[in-house]
């Protein structure tokens, strides 16, 4: 090594940590594993428990398919919340904002007889604008996000309940219903899986080639090959399983598509980088010339947008909007989903894919408790405990010094 | 080296800066200069006005009167980014790093390079970052380590590299060794020497006399908002310097400029 540094200064510890670049990667994986293994274990245990309690109706293509169809809106909503949490902020309004979108879509479609496209766009635009309005109060006027979105929570609840006036609005529109109830054609779903695998392999190879051309060291190829193979096999198994029932639910495909796009935005673009920077150290971000006000404003708009998308899926699945469809328990579920997937409540740590892991756990609970006909009051208790456990994992993970759960 | 550089105009020249906050006068007409290829230490006890002077130079405070010149050109800074644009980089004690981001992301924070598809050009940024760290002989486990994984000395070094990456004319470090252990202090002081070798005008704010004698060429001493001494470090003893800080002895240089 060149010159004076930790390596040849007098301290006994640094040489070990500074010696091999690969060591750092292993450490990150270790701490990541420590926080994700309990989640996988929990999912396996939950599945085995419900399988035994429901007489074998839980594990299988049919229930997996129904789970994906019924609950995909939750991880979709969680995508928006992930962005907010990455800032270190919170959005308490997303549950009722989802209901307000469902209500808007229902009114536009069933009462105003607008075509599906107009009704859907109307709901999503209204939610995005309301999210941006909250973002304006939080970023420009510097009101605390907690209080602003608590106000939004009540306002959106009041508006949605007023419009619904205690009743259910049925939405007979077939196009809207198809979003929540139809399936991706089998050949298309396999084609998409192959496209995804090809995309991973080709972009990975292109990056390695570019790194070599730039004179940079590539990480060992085994990691890249292993990751591509694991994702490919997982996708193929899931698609084959779902196809053995009725196919891949369209709502699941929508979730995966949005997760892919938002992952790209968060991990690969300057905007995403700035979101992480604001969440990590807002003062450093401001001094580096990042428009921190703009970043926060946009992020609350993103949260509103995903509340809109979730609302559309909700109407599509139920073919109706009703007061019981979404509310404060949806908010708790969504925060659980993000935190279970490894997104930190204190900002700057976590990634968008985490909504899939968290979403699977929450959907499994929802589905199993539903199959067992567990009393809904007890369901609240269970979900509260799950949220607290997830946050405990977050806190323990941070104490372990796992500052690296990025990308 | 010292003789030839004293002949030329100093890179940074501060003349007769005055600054008051309400009824409190913090700077009472301070002169200050820093030459390229030299480390200038700014010494003084708490409340001497060191930080206020530096914040005027860095654009955080606007002086009531006096001038700041860079390479002979008078500057008017209204914001910190004015000073940065002119080529003055300041590294405060808080370092302004994002712990959750890796070294490359921190070095390019707010000035990211873009590639195709609206994406970050990570490869080009990583390459430049590696080159910059090699040049400064800063050794860290990996440029893809997050800042949270680095030691205090490594973080200080990354903060310096982040400033130097944009080819500034003047680098100001506020108490760079204050929070560090002995080995890491040495690491940072060696880095400061390399900045001098690279031809930068380096200003180190400190009240640690040991640091001054380890790296500085010139020590400018402030007391109660006035400059009281300008010492060439090679010509004086640590005792002289302490005497200047505490006011136990008067120095003729204080009158000279």
Interface residues (C-beta under 8 A of the other chain):
Chain A: X1 X2 X3 X4 X5 X6 X7 X9 X10 X11 X14 X17 X18 X20 X21 X23 X24 X25 X27 X207 X210 X211 X214 X215 X216 X264 X268 X269 X270 X273 X274 X276 X277 X279 X280 X281 X283 X284 X285 X287 X288 X289 X290 X347 X348 X349 X401 X403 X404 X406
Chain B: X80 X81 X94 X95 X96 X97 X98 X99 X100 X101 X102 X105 X109 X110 X111 X112 X114 X117 X118 X119 X120 X123 X124 X126 X127 X130 X134 X137 X138 X139 X140 X141 X142 X144 X145 X146 X147 X148 X149 X151 X153 X154 X181 X182 X183 X184 X186 X187 X190
